[in-house]
Structure formats: C-alpha cells, structure tokens
Amino acid sequence: MKRWQSDDTDSASPGAPVDGMWSAFARSVVECAISVAGQLLTCALVEISLGDLAAASIHAVRLTLLCLLATLAGRSVAMMAGLAPGAVLLAAVLPAVLAYAWMEGSNVIETINKAFGVGSGAQTEVVPTQP
C-alpha cells in the first residue's frame, strides 16, 4: 500500500504523526505567504513602505514580547509549584494583564476620557426649546 493511501490498519502506522506534522507545516507556510502578500498589497494600497509599517509596529511587538514573557514566567512558576490547572491559568494570565496595564494604562485612560469628554473642557449647553 502506498504511503498516501490509508485504511483502518494504516492509521496506526509509525509515520502517521510525522505526516500530520508536515501537513500542518505546509499549511502554515501557505498561510504565512498569504499574510505577507496581504501586507504587501495593503501597503501598496495605502501608499506606505514596509519600513514605515515596521517602524510603526515596534511598540506593539515590544508589548507582545513583554506579555509573552510575563505569561511564560507566571505559568512556569505555577507549574513548578504544582498548582491546580485553574491556578496555573490564573498565574499565566495575571502577569500579562499587569504588564499590559503597566505599558498601556495611560493610553487606555486617555481614550476613555476622550470618549466621555472628561477633562477636555467641552461643556454641553442646554438650549431651551421655543413653545
């Protein structure tokens, strides 16, 4: 029987997990190529260079890496301590939330204040209606 054909006995073959890994890898490569093509097309449509896009993304990449490290550290400590799965989840999420709040807290507060007109000096004037 050829390797790409399968029947009930072939699914337990030693090569099956490896074949699945290569299939997942190939799908990831295709998805990556599509994403890169989409970014190139978007940059062309809005007339910015990839360098400008990369420069604008530095803050987001830094925030992502900080949250990643915080999550890994919290999860690792909780798993080494032998905590229950729910506690491990909390220990993985909480450091990332705190890291995000530390880096983006002022931006979130500023956005909320702008949305509700707090501190902008804008006053709403009540105009009486004419009968």
The first five atom37 places (N, CA, C, CB, O) and aatype in JSON, in Angstrom:
{
  "aatype": [12, 11, 1, 17, 5, 15, 3, 3, 16, 3, 15, 0, 15, 14, 7, 0, 14, 19, 3, 7, 12, 17, 15, 0, 13, 0, 1, 15, 19, 19, 6, 4, 0, 9, 15, 19, 0, 7, 5, 10, 10, 16, 4, 0, 10, 19, 6, 9, 15, 10, 7, 3, 10, 0, 0, 0, 15, 9, 8, 0, 19, 1, 10, 16, 10, 10, 4, 10, 10, 0, 16, 10, 0, 7, 1, 15, 19, 0, 12, 12, 0, 7, 10, 0, 14, 7, 0, 19, 10, 10, 0, 0, 19, 10, 14, 0, 19, 10, 0, 18, 0, 17, 12, 6, 7, 15, 2, 19, 9, 6, 16, 9, 2, 11, 0, 13, 7, 19, 7, 15, 7, 0, 5, 16, 6, 19, 19, 14, 16, 5, 14],
  "atom_mask": [
    [1, 1, 1, 1, 1],
    [1, 1, 1, 1, 1],
    [1, 1, 1, 1, 1],
    [1, 1, 1, 1, 1],
    [1, 1, 1, 1, 1],
    [1, 1, 1, 1, 1],
    [1, 1, 1, 1, 1],
    [1, 1, 1, 1, 1],
    [1, 1, 1, 1, 1],
    [1, 1, 1, 1, 1],
    [1, 1, 1, 1, 1],
    [1, 1, 1, 1, 1],
    [1, 1, 1, 1, 1],
    [1, 1, 1, 1, 1],
    [1, 1, 1, 0, 1],
    [1, 1, 1, 1, 1],
    [1, 1, 1, 1, 1],
    [1, 1, 1, 1, 1],
    [1, 1, 1, 1, 1],
    [1, 1, 1, 0, 1],
    [1, 1, 1, 1, 1],
    [1, 1, 1, 1, 1],
    [1, 1, 1, 1, 1],
    [1, 1, 1, 1, 1],
    [1, 1, 1, 1, 1],
    [1, 1, 1, 1, 1],
    [1, 1, 1, 1, 1],
    [1, 1, 1, 1, 1],
    [1, 1, 1, 1, 1],
    [1, 1, 1, 1, 1],
    [1, 1, 1, 1, 1],
    [1, 1, 1, 1, 1],
    [1, 1, 1, 1, 1],
    [1, 1, 1, 1, 1],
    [1, 1, 1, 1, 1],
    [1, 1, 1, 1, 1],
    [1, 1, 1, 1, 1],
    [1, 1, 1, 0, 1],
    [1, 1, 1, 1, 1],
    [1, 1, 1, 1, 1],
    [1, 1, 1, 1, 1],
    [1, 1, 1, 1, 1],
    [1, 1, 1, 1, 1],
    [1, 1, 1, 1, 1],
    [1, 1, 1, 1, 1],
    [1, 1, 1, 1, 1],
    [1, 1, 1, 1, 1],
    [1, 1, 1, 1, 1],
    [1, 1, 1, 1, 1],
    [1, 1, 1, 1, 1],
    [1, 1, 1, 0, 1],
    [1, 1, 1, 1, 1],
    [1, 1, 1, 1, 1],
    [1, 1, 1, 1, 1],
    [1, 1, 1, 1, 1],
    [1, 1, 1, 1, 1],
    [1, 1, 1, 1, 1],
    [1, 1, 1, 1, 1],
    [1, 1, 1, 1, 1],
    [1, 1, 1, 1, 1],
    [1, 1, 1, 1, 1],
    [1, 1, 1, 1, 1],
    [1, 1, 1, 1, 1],
    [1, 1, 1, 1, 1],
    [1, 1, 1, 1, 1],
    [1, 1, 1, 1, 1],
    [1, 1, 1, 1, 1],
    [1, 1, 1, 1, 1],
    [1, 1, 1, 1, 1],
    [1, 1, 1, 1, 1],
    [1, 1, 1, 1, 1],
    [1, 1, 1, 1, 1],
    [1, 1, 1, 1, 1],
    [1, 1, 1, 0, 1],
    [1, 1, 1, 1, 1],
    [1, 1, 1, 1, 1],
    [1, 1, 1, 1, 1],
    [1, 1, 1, 1, 1],
    [1, 1, 1, 1, 1],
    [1, 1, 1, 1, 1],
    [1, 1, 1, 1, 1],
    [1, 1, 1, 0, 1],
    [1, 1, 1, 1, 1],
    [1, 1, 1, 1, 1],
    [1, 1, 1, 1, 1],
    [1, 1, 1, 0, 1],
    [1, 1, 1, 1, 1],
    [1, 1, 1, 1, 1],
    [1, 1, 1, 1, 1],
    [1, 1, 1, 1, 1],
    [1, 1, 1, 1, 1],
    [1, 1, 1, 1, 1],
    [1, 1, 1, 1, 1],
    [1, 1, 1, 1, 1],
    [1, 1, 1, 1, 1],
    [1, 1, 1, 1, 1],
    [1, 1, 1, 1, 1],
    [1, 1, 1, 1, 1],
    [1, 1, 1, 1, 1],
    [1, 1, 1, 1, 1],
    [1, 1, 1, 1, 1],
    [1, 1, 1, 1, 1],
    [1, 1, 1, 1, 1],
    [1, 1, 1, 1, 1],
    [1, 1, 1, 0, 1],
    [1, 1, 1, 1, 1],
    [1, 1, 1, 1, 1],
    [1, 1, 1, 1, 1],
    [1, 1, 1, 1, 1],
    [1, 1, 1, 1, 1],
    [1, 1, 1, 1, 1],
    [1, 1, 1, 1, 1],
    [1, 1, 1, 1, 1],
    [1, 1, 1, 1, 1],
    [1, 1, 1, 1, 1],
    [1, 1, 1, 1, 1],
    [1, 1, 1, 0, 1],
    [1, 1, 1, 1, 1],
    [1, 1, 1, 0, 1],
    [1, 1, 1, 1, 1],
    [1, 1, 1, 0, 1],
    [1, 1, 1, 1, 1],
    [1, 1, 1, 1, 1],
    [1, 1, 1, 1, 1],
    [1, 1, 1, 1, 1],
    [1, 1, 1, 1, 1],
    [1, 1, 1, 1, 1],
    [1, 1, 1, 1, 1],
    [1, 1, 1, 1, 1],
    [1, 1, 1, 1, 1],
    [1, 1, 1, 1, 1]
  ],
  "atom_positions": [
    [[0.85, -1.18, 0.0], [0.0, 0.0, 0.0], [0.89, 1.25, 0.0], [-0.96, 0.0, 1.23], [1.88, 1.32, 0.73]],
    [[0.54, 2.2, -0.81], [1.32, 3.43, -0.87], [1.1, 4.26, 0.38], [0.97, 4.24, -2.13], [0.07, 4.15, 1.03]],
    [[2.06, 5.09, 0.69], [2.04, 5.83, 1.96], [0.89, 6.82, 2.04], [3.34, 6.56, 2.14], [0.37, 7.04, 3.14]],
    [[0.47, 7.42, 0.94], [-0.59, 8.43, 0.99], [-1.98, 7.81, 1.03], [-0.48, 9.35, -0.19], [-2.96, 8.51, 1.27]],
    [[-2.07, 6.51, 0.79], [-3.35, 5.82, 0.92], [-3.49, 5.32, 2.35], [-3.46, 4.65, -0.1], [-2.5, 5.01, 3.0]],
    [[-4.71, 5.25, 2.82], [-4.88, 4.75, 4.17], [-6.09, 3.84, 4.25], [-5.02, 5.91, 5.16], [-7.03, 3.95, 3.46]],
    [[-6.03, 2.95, 5.2], [-7.19, 2.16, 5.57], [-7.19, 2.06, 7.09], [-7.17, 0.73, 4.88], [-6.44, 2.78, 7.74]],
    [[-7.98, 1.2, 7.66], [-8.07, 1.12, 9.11], [-6.75, 0.73, 9.76], [-9.13, 0.13, 9.51], [-6.47, 1.17, 10.87]],
    [[-5.94, -0.08, 9.1], [-4.69, -0.52, 9.71], [-3.59, 0.51, 9.53], [-4.26, -1.85, 9.13], [-2.63, 0.53, 10.3]],
    [[-3.71, 1.37, 8.52], [-2.65, 2.33, 8.23], [-2.62, 3.48, 9.23], [-2.81, 2.88, 6.84], [-1.57, 4.1, 9.41]],
    [[-3.74, 3.79, 9.89], [-3.78, 4.94, 10.78], [-2.89, 4.76, 11.99], [-5.2, 5.19, 11.23], [-2.51, 5.75, 12.62]],
    [[-2.53, 3.53, 12.33], [-1.66, 3.29, 13.47], [-0.21, 3.16, 13.05], [-2.1, 2.04, 14.21], [0.63, 2.76, 13.86]],
    [[0.09, 3.48, 11.81], [1.47, 3.33, 11.34], [2.36, 4.36, 12.0], [1.54, 3.46, 9.81], [1.9, 5.44, 12.36]],
    [[3.64, 4.03, 12.15], [4.55, 4.96, 12.82], [4.72, 6.28, 12.08], [5.88, 4.31, 12.99], [5.08, 7.28, 12.7]],
    [[4.48, 6.31, 10.77], [4.67, 7.54, 10.01], [3.51, 8.5, 10.07], [0.0, 0.0, 0.0], [3.65, 9.64, 9.63]],
    [[2.36, 8.08, 10.61], [1.17, 8.92, 10.6], [1.35, 10.24, 11.34], [0.01, 8.17, 11.2], [0.99, 11.28, 10.79]],
    [[1.91, 10.27, 12.56], [2.09, 11.56, 13.22], [3.05, 12.48, 12.48], [2.59, 11.35, 14.63], [2.86, 13.69, 12.45]],
    [[4.09, 11.89, 11.88], [5.05, 12.7, 11.13], [4.39, 13.3, 9.9], [6.27, 11.85, 10.72], [4.61, 14.46, 9.57]],
    [[3.57, 12.5, 9.22], [2.86, 13.01, 8.05], [1.94, 14.16, 8.44], [2.05, 11.88, 7.38], [1.85, 15.15, 7.72]],
    [[1.27, 14.04, 9.56], [0.4, 15.12, 10.04], [1.18, 16.37, 10.37], [0.0, 0.0, 0.0], [0.71, 17.48, 10.13]],
    [[2.39, 16.2, 10.91], [3.23, 17.35, 11.22], [3.62, 18.09, 9.94], [4.5, 16.9, 11.99], [3.58, 19.32, 9.91]],
    [[3.99, 17.36, 8.9], [4.37, 18.0, 7.66], [3.18, 18.68, 6.99], [4.98, 17.0, 6.71], [3.33, 19.73, 6.36]],
    [[2.02, 18.09, 7.14], [0.81, 18.71, 6.6], [0.52, 20.03, 7.31], [-0.39, 17.76, 6.73], [0.18, 21.02, 6.66]],
    [[0.65, 20.05, 8.63], [0.44, 21.27, 9.38], [1.49, 22.31, 9.03], [0.45, 20.99, 10.89], [1.19, 23.5, 8.93]],
    [[2.73, 21.88, 8.85], [3.81, 22.79, 8.47], [3.52, 23.42, 7.11], [5.16, 22.06, 8.45], [3.7, 24.62, 6.92]],
    [[3.08, 22.6, 6.16], [2.79, 23.11, 4.82], [1.65, 24.12, 4.85], [2.44, 21.96, 3.87], [1.7, 25.14, 4.17]],
    [[0.61, 23.84, 5.64], [-0.49, 24.8, 5.77], [0.0, 26.11, 6.37], [-1.63, 24.22, 6.63], [-0.41, 27.18, 5.94]],
    [[0.88, 26.02, 7.36], [1.41, 27.24, 7.99], [2.23, 28.06, 7.0], [2.27, 26.87, 9.2], [2.15, 29.29, 7.0]],
    [[3.0, 27.39, 6.16], [3.8, 28.1, 5.15], [2.87, 28.83, 4.18], [4.72, 27.12, 4.38], [3.12, 29.98, 3.82]],
    [[1.81, 28.17, 3.75], [0.86, 28.79, 2.82], [0.17, 29.98, 3.49], [-0.2, 27.75, 2.34], [0.03, 31.04, 2.88]],
    [[-0.25, 29.82, 4.74], [-0.89, 30.93, 5.46], [0.06, 32.1, 5.64], [-1.4, 30.46, 6.83], [-0.35, 33.26, 5.55]],
    [[1.33, 31.81, 5.91], [2.33, 32.87, 6.05], [2.51, 33.62, 4.73], [3.68, 32.28, 6.51], [2.57, 34.85, 4.72]],
    [[2.59, 32.89, 3.64], [2.75, 33.52, 2.33], [1.55, 34.4, 2.0], [2.93, 32.45, 1.23], [1.71, 35.5, 1.46]],
    [[0.35, 33.93, 2.32], [-0.85, 34.73, 2.08], [-0.84, 35.98, 2.94], [-2.11, 33.9, 2.35], [-1.22, 37.06, 2.47]],
    [[-0.42, 35.87, 4.19], [-0.37, 37.03, 5.08], [0.64, 38.06, 4.59], [-0.01, 36.59, 6.5], [0.35, 39.26, 4.6]],
    [[1.8, 37.61, 4.15], [2.81, 38.54, 3.64], [2.3, 39.23, 2.38], [4.14, 37.8, 3.35], [2.48, 40.43, 2.21]],
    [[1.68, 38.48, 1.49], [1.12, 39.08, 0.28], [0.04, 40.1, 0.63], [0.55, 37.98, -0.65], [-0.04, 41.15, 0.0]],
    [[-0.78, 39.78, 1.62], [-1.81, 40.72, 2.05], [-1.21, 42.01, 2.62], [0.0, 0.0, 0.0], [-1.71, 43.1, 2.34]],
    [[-0.14, 41.88, 3.4], [0.51, 43.08, 3.94], [1.13, 43.92, 2.82], [1.59, 42.69, 4.96], [1.03, 45.15, 2.83]],
    [[1.76, 43.26, 1.86], [2.34, 43.99, 0.73], [1.27, 44.72, -0.07], [3.11, 43.04, -0.19], [1.45, 45.88, -0.45]],
    [[0.15, 44.05, -0.31], [-0.95, 44.68, -1.04], [-1.53, 45.85, -0.26], [-2.05, 43.66, -1.34], [-1.81, 46.91, -0.83]],
    [[-1.71, 45.67, 1.03], [-2.25, 46.75, 1.87], [-1.31, 47.95, 1.87], [-2.47, 46.25, 3.31], [-1.76, 49.09, 1.73]],
    [[-0.01, 47.69, 2.02], [0.96, 48.8, 1.98], [0.91, 49.54, 0.65], [2.38, 48.28, 2.25], [1.02, 50.76, 0.6]],
    [[0.76, 48.8, -0.43], [0.68, 49.43, -1.75], [-0.59, 50.27, -1.87], [0.72, 48.38, -2.86], [-0.56, 51.35, -2.45]],
    [[-1.7, 49.77, -1.33], [-2.97, 50.49, -1.45], [-2.99, 51.77, -0.63], [-4.11, 49.6, -1.01], [-3.55, 52.78, -1.08]],
    [[-2.39, 51.76, 0.55], [-2.39, 52.97, 1.39], [-1.11, 53.78, 1.22], [-2.56, 52.59, 2.86], [-0.9, 54.78, 1.91]],
    [[-0.27, 53.35, 0.29], [0.93, 54.08, -0.1], [1.89, 54.33, 1.06], [0.56, 55.39, -0.73], [2.32, 55.46, 1.28]],
    [[2.21, 53.27, 1.79], [3.28, 53.35, 2.79], [4.28, 52.24, 2.5], [2.71, 53.23, 4.26], [3.95, 51.24, 1.86]],
    [[5.49, 52.45, 2.97], [6.52, 51.44, 2.74], [6.49, 50.41, 3.86], [7.92, 52.1, 2.64], [5.93, 50.65, 4.93]],
    [[7.11, 49.28, 3.6], [7.2, 48.25, 4.64], [8.05, 48.75, 5.81], [7.8, 46.96, 4.06], [7.82, 48.35, 6.95]],
    [[9.02, 49.61, 5.53], [9.83, 50.19, 6.6], [9.0, 51.05, 7.53], [0.0, 0.0, 0.0], [9.17, 51.0, 8.75]],
    [[8.09, 51.85, 6.96], [7.2, 52.66, 7.79], [6.27, 51.78, 8.63], [6.37, 53.61, 6.92], [6.01, 52.07, 9.79]],
    [[5.78, 50.7, 8.02], [4.93, 49.77, 8.74], [5.69, 49.11, 9.88], [4.37, 48.7, 7.8], [5.16, 48.97, 10.99]],
    [[6.92, 48.7, 9.62], [7.74, 48.08, 10.66], [8.04, 49.06, 11.79], [9.04, 47.54, 10.07], [8.01, 48.69, 12.96]],
    [[8.34, 50.3, 11.44], [8.63, 51.3, 12.46], [7.4, 51.57, 13.33], [9.11, 52.61, 11.81], [7.51, 51.77, 14.54]],
    [[6.23, 51.58, 12.71], [5.0, 51.81, 13.46], [4.63, 50.61, 14.34], [3.86, 52.13, 12.52], [3.85, 50.75, 15.28]],
    [[5.17, 49.45, 14.03], [4.83, 48.23, 14.75], [5.76, 47.92, 15.91], [4.82, 47.07, 13.81], [5.51, 46.98, 16.67]],
    [[6.82, 48.68, 16.07], [7.82, 48.37, 17.1], [7.2, 48.35, 18.5], [8.96, 49.37, 17.05], [7.47, 47.44, 19.28]],
    [[6.38, 49.33, 18.81], [5.76, 49.37, 20.14], [4.87, 48.15, 20.38], [4.93, 50.66, 20.3], [4.89, 47.58, 21.47]],
    [[4.1, 47.76, 19.37], [3.23, 46.6, 19.51], [4.03, 45.32, 19.69], [2.31, 46.47, 18.3], [3.65, 44.45, 20.47]],
    [[5.14, 45.19, 18.97], [5.99, 44.0, 19.1], [6.6, 43.96, 20.5], [7.11, 43.99, 18.02], [6.67, 42.89, 21.12]],
    [[7.05, 45.1, 20.99], [7.62, 45.16, 22.34], [6.58, 44.77, 23.39], [8.17, 46.57, 22.64], [6.88, 44.02, 24.32]],
    [[5.36, 45.27, 23.25], [4.29, 44.92, 24.18], [3.96, 43.43, 24.1], [3.04, 45.76, 23.88], [3.74, 42.79, 25.13]],
    [[3.93, 42.88, 22.89], [3.65, 41.46, 22.72], [4.71, 40.6, 23.38], [3.56, 41.13, 21.24], [4.39, 39.63, 24.07]],
    [[5.98, 40.95, 23.19], [7.06, 40.18, 23.8], [7.02, 40.27, 25.32], [8.41, 40.67, 23.28], [7.27, 39.28, 26.0]],
    [[6.72, 41.45, 25.86], [6.62, 41.6, 27.32], [5.49, 40.74, 27.87], [6.41, 43.07, 27.7], [5.67, 40.08, 28.89]],
    [[4.34, 40.75, 27.22], [3.21, 39.93, 27.67], [3.53, 38.44, 27.54], [1.95, 40.27, 26.86], [3.14, 37.65, 28.39]],
    [[4.23, 38.06, 26.47], [4.64, 36.68, 26.29], [5.55, 36.22, 27.42], [5.34, 36.5, 24.95], [5.33, 35.16, 28.01]],
    [[6.56, 37.03, 27.73], [7.49, 36.67, 28.8], [6.78, 36.61, 30.15], [8.65, 37.66, 28.86], [7.06, 35.72, 30.96]],
    [[5.88, 37.54, 30.4], [5.14, 37.54, 31.66], [4.26, 36.29, 31.77], [4.27, 38.8, 31.78], [4.17, 35.69, 32.84]],
    [[3.63, 35.91, 30.67], [2.78, 34.71, 30.67], [3.61, 33.46, 30.92], [2.03, 34.6, 29.34], [3.25, 32.62, 31.74]],
    [[4.73, 33.34, 30.2], [5.58, 32.16, 30.38], [6.15, 32.08, 31.79], [6.72, 32.18, 29.37], [6.22, 31.0, 32.37]],
    [[6.55, 33.21, 32.34], [7.1, 33.22, 33.7], [6.04, 32.81, 34.71], [7.67, 34.6, 34.05], [6.3, 31.97, 35.57]],
    [[4.86, 33.39, 34.62], [3.78, 33.06, 35.55], [3.37, 31.61, 35.46], [0.0, 0.0, 0.0], [3.18, 30.94, 36.48]],
    [[3.23, 31.11, 34.24], [2.84, 29.72, 34.04], [3.91, 28.76, 34.54], [2.55, 29.45, 32.57], [3.6, 27.76, 35.18]],
    [[5.17, 29.07, 34.26], [6.26, 28.19, 34.67], [6.36, 28.1, 36.19], [7.57, 28.69, 34.1], [6.52, 27.01, 36.74]],
    [[6.25, 29.23, 36.86], [6.32, 29.23, 38.32], [5.16, 28.44, 38.9], [6.31, 30.67, 38.87], [5.35, 27.65, 39.83]],
    [[3.96, 28.63, 38.36], [2.79, 27.92, 38.88], [2.89, 26.42, 38.63], [1.51, 28.46, 38.24], [2.5, 25.62, 39.49]],
    [[3.41, 26.03, 37.47], [3.55, 24.6, 37.18], [4.63, 23.96, 38.05], [3.87, 24.38, 35.7], [4.47, 22.83, 38.5]],
    [[5.73, 24.68, 38.28], [6.77, 24.15, 39.16], [6.28, 24.02, 40.59], [8.01, 25.04, 39.1], [6.73, 23.15, 41.33]],
    [[5.36, 24.89, 40.98], [4.79, 24.82, 42.33], [3.75, 23.72, 42.45], [4.17, 26.16, 42.71], [3.31, 23.41, 43.55]],
    [[3.35, 23.13, 41.33], [2.39, 22.04, 41.34], [0.97, 22.49, 41.62], [0.0, 0.0, 0.0], [0.19, 21.75, 42.23]],
    [[0.62, 23.69, 41.2], [-0.72, 24.2, 41.43], [-1.75, 23.51, 40.54], [-0.76, 25.72, 41.2], [-1.4, 22.86, 39.55]],
    [[-3.0, 23.65, 40.91], [-4.11, 23.09, 40.14], [-4.21, 23.82, 38.79], [-5.45, 23.2, 40.93], [-3.76, 24.95, 38.67]],
    [[-4.81, 23.17, 37.78], [-4.9, 23.79, 36.46], [-5.55, 25.18, 36.45], [-5.67, 22.89, 35.55], [-5.1, 26.05, 35.71]],
    [[-6.58, 25.39, 37.25], [-7.21, 26.71, 37.3], [-6.26, 27.77, 37.84], [0.0, 0.0, 0.0], [-6.25, 28.91, 37.37]],
    [[-5.47, 27.4, 38.84], [-4.5, 28.33, 39.4], [-3.37, 28.61, 38.41], [-3.93, 27.79, 40.71], [-2.84, 29.72, 38.36]],
    [[-3.0, 27.59, 37.64], [-1.97, 27.79, 36.61], [-2.47, 28.77, 35.55], [-1.57, 26.43, 35.95], [-1.72, 29.63, 35.09]],
    [[-3.74, 28.63, 35.17], [-4.32, 29.55, 34.2], [-4.3, 30.98, 34.74], [-5.76, 29.14, 33.87], [-3.92, 31.91, 34.03]],
    [[-4.7, 31.15, 35.98], [-4.69, 32.47, 36.6], [-3.26, 33.02, 36.68], [-5.32, 32.41, 38.01], [-3.03, 34.2, 36.42]],
    [[-2.32, 32.16, 37.04], [-0.92, 32.59, 37.14], [-0.34, 32.92, 35.78], [-0.08, 31.51, 37.82], [0.61, 33.7, 35.69]],
    [[-0.87, 32.35, 34.72], [-0.39, 32.66, 33.37], [-0.99, 33.96, 32.86], [-0.72, 31.53, 32.42], [-0.31, 34.72, 32.17]],
    [[-2.25, 34.22, 33.19], [-2.96, 35.38, 32.66], [-2.65, 36.66, 33.44], [-4.46, 35.13, 32.66], [-2.44, 37.72, 32.85]],
    [[-2.63, 36.57, 34.75], [-2.49, 37.76, 35.58], [-1.21, 38.56, 35.3], [-2.52, 37.36, 37.03], [-1.3, 39.79, 35.19]],
    [[-0.03, 37.94, 35.18], [1.16, 38.74, 34.87], [1.06, 39.47, 33.53], [2.39, 37.86, 34.87], [1.54, 40.59, 33.4]],
    [[0.44, 38.84, 32.54], [0.29, 39.51, 31.24], [-0.66, 40.69, 31.34], [-0.23, 38.51, 30.18], [-0.43, 41.73, 30.72]],
    [[-1.73, 40.55, 32.11], [-2.67, 41.66, 32.32], [-1.95, 42.82, 33.01], [-3.89, 41.2, 33.16], [-2.12, 43.98, 32.62]],
    [[-1.17, 42.51, 34.02], [-0.43, 43.57, 34.73], [0.6, 44.23, 33.83], [0.25, 42.99, 35.98], [0.79, 45.45, 33.89]],
    [[1.28, 43.44, 33.0], [2.26, 44.02, 32.07], [1.57, 44.92, 31.06], [3.04, 42.9, 31.34], [2.08, 46.0, 30.75]],
    [[0.42, 44.5, 30.56], [-0.32, 45.32, 29.61], [-0.79, 46.62, 30.27], [-1.53, 44.54, 29.05], [-0.67, 47.7, 29.7]],
    [[-1.32, 46.5, 31.49], [-1.79, 47.69, 32.2], [-0.64, 48.64, 32.48], [-2.48, 47.3, 33.51], [-0.81, 49.85, 32.41]],
    [[0.52, 48.1, 32.8], [1.68, 48.95, 33.08], [2.13, 49.7, 31.84], [2.84, 48.1, 33.61], [2.46, 50.89, 31.91]],
    [[2.13, 49.02, 30.68], [2.62, 49.68, 29.46], [1.55, 50.52, 28.78], [3.13, 48.64, 28.5], [1.88, 51.54, 28.17]],
    [[0.29, 50.13, 28.86], [-0.75, 50.8, 28.1], [-1.79, 51.5, 28.95], [-1.43, 49.82, 27.22], [-2.76, 52.05, 28.42]],
    [[-1.62, 51.5, 30.26], [-2.63, 52.08, 31.15], [-2.97, 53.52, 30.84], [0.0, 0.0, 0.0], [-4.14, 53.89, 30.8]],
    [[-1.95, 54.33, 30.61], [-2.22, 55.75, 30.35], [-2.97, 55.94, 29.03], [-0.9, 56.55, 30.33], [-3.81, 56.83, 28.93]],
    [[-2.67, 55.12, 28.03], [-3.38, 55.23, 26.75], [-4.84, 54.83, 26.89], [-2.71, 54.35, 25.7], [-5.72, 55.45, 26.29]],
    [[-5.11, 53.79, 27.69], [-6.48, 53.36, 27.89], [-7.28, 54.43, 28.63], [-6.52, 52.04, 28.68], [-8.4, 54.75, 28.25]],
    [[-6.68, 54.99, 29.67], [-7.37, 56.04, 30.44], [-7.61, 57.27, 29.57], [-6.54, 56.43, 31.69], [-8.68, 57.87, 29.63]],
    [[-6.63, 57.64, 28.76], [-6.79, 58.79, 27.86], [-7.91, 58.56, 26.85], [-5.48, 59.09, 27.13], [-8.69, 59.46, 26.56]],
    [[-7.98, 57.35, 26.3], [-9.03, 57.02, 25.34], [-10.41, 57.07, 25.99], [-8.78, 55.63, 24.74], [-11.35, 57.59, 25.39]],
    [[-10.52, 56.55, 27.2], [-11.81, 56.59, 27.91], [-12.2, 58.03, 28.21], [-11.73, 55.77, 29.22], [-13.36, 58.41, 28.04]],
    [[-11.24, 58.83, 28.65], [-11.53, 60.23, 28.94], [-11.98, 60.99, 27.69], [-10.3, 60.91, 29.53], [-12.9, 61.8, 27.75]],
    [[-11.33, 60.72, 26.57], [-11.74, 61.37, 25.32], [-13.13, 60.92, 24.89], [-10.73, 61.08, 24.22], [-13.91, 61.72, 24.38]],
    [[-13.41, 59.66, 25.09], [-14.71, 59.13, 24.67], [-15.85, 59.76, 25.45], [-14.75, 57.62, 24.83], [-16.93, 59.99, 24.9]],
    [[-15.63, 60.03, 26.73], [-16.68, 60.59, 27.56], [-16.51, 62.08, 27.82], [-16.72, 59.85, 28.86], [-17.25, 62.66, 28.61]],
    [[-15.54, 62.71, 27.16], [-15.37, 64.15, 27.28], [-14.84, 64.61, 28.62], [0.0, 0.0, 0.0], [-15.03, 65.77, 28.99]],
    [[-14.19, 63.73, 29.37], [-13.66, 64.1, 30.68], [-12.36, 64.88, 30.49], [-13.41, 62.83, 31.56], [-11.46, 64.43, 29.78]],
    [[-12.27, 66.03, 31.11], [-11.05, 66.81, 31.08], [-10.79, 67.55, 29.78], [0.0, 0.0, 0.0], [-9.73, 68.16, 29.63]],
    [[-11.72, 67.52, 28.86], [-11.5, 68.19, 27.58], [-11.94, 69.64, 27.61], [-12.22, 67.46, 26.47], [-11.65, 70.41, 26.69]],
    [[-12.64, 70.01, 28.65], [-13.12, 71.39, 28.75], [-14.37, 71.63, 27.96], [0.0, 0.0, 0.0], [-14.91, 72.74, 27.96]],
    [[-14.85, 70.62, 27.27], [-16.07, 70.77, 26.48], [-17.27, 70.79, 27.41], [-16.2, 69.64, 25.42], [-17.43, 69.91, 28.26]],
    [[-18.09, 71.77, 27.25], [-19.29, 71.9, 28.07], [-20.5, 71.71, 27.17], [-19.34, 73.28, 28.8], [-20.54, 72.2, 26.04]],
    [[-21.47, 71.02, 27.68], [-22.71, 70.84, 26.95], [-23.67, 71.94, 27.38], [-23.32, 69.42, 27.2], [-23.95, 72.11, 28.56]],
    [[-24.16, 72.67, 26.41], [-25.07, 73.77, 26.7], [-26.49, 73.3, 26.48], [-24.76, 75.0, 25.82], [-26.81, 72.7, 25.46]],
    [[-27.34, 73.58, 27.46], [-28.74, 73.22, 27.36], [-29.48, 74.4, 26.77], [-29.33, 72.82, 28.73], [-29.46, 75.5, 27.33]],
    [[-30.11, 74.17, 25.65], [-30.84, 75.25, 24.97], [-32.32, 74.99, 25.16], [-30.46, 75.34, 23.44], [-32.82, 73.93, 24.79]],
    [[-33.04, 75.98, 25.74], [-34.48, 75.77, 25.93], [-35.19, 75.79, 24.59], [-35.07, 76.85, 26.86], [-34.81, 76.52, 23.67]],
    [[-36.19, 74.99, 24.48], [-36.98, 74.94, 23.24], [-38.01, 76.03, 23.24], [-37.65, 73.58, 23.06], [-38.49, 76.44, 24.29]],
    [[-38.36, 76.49, 22.07], [-39.37, 77.55, 21.91], [-40.75, 76.9, 21.82], [-39.09, 78.42, 20.63], [-40.94, 75.98, 21.03]],
    [[-41.72, 77.37, 22.63], [-43.08, 76.8, 22.51], [-43.81, 77.28, 21.29], [-43.89, 77.13, 23.72], [-44.96, 76.88, 21.06]]
  ]
}
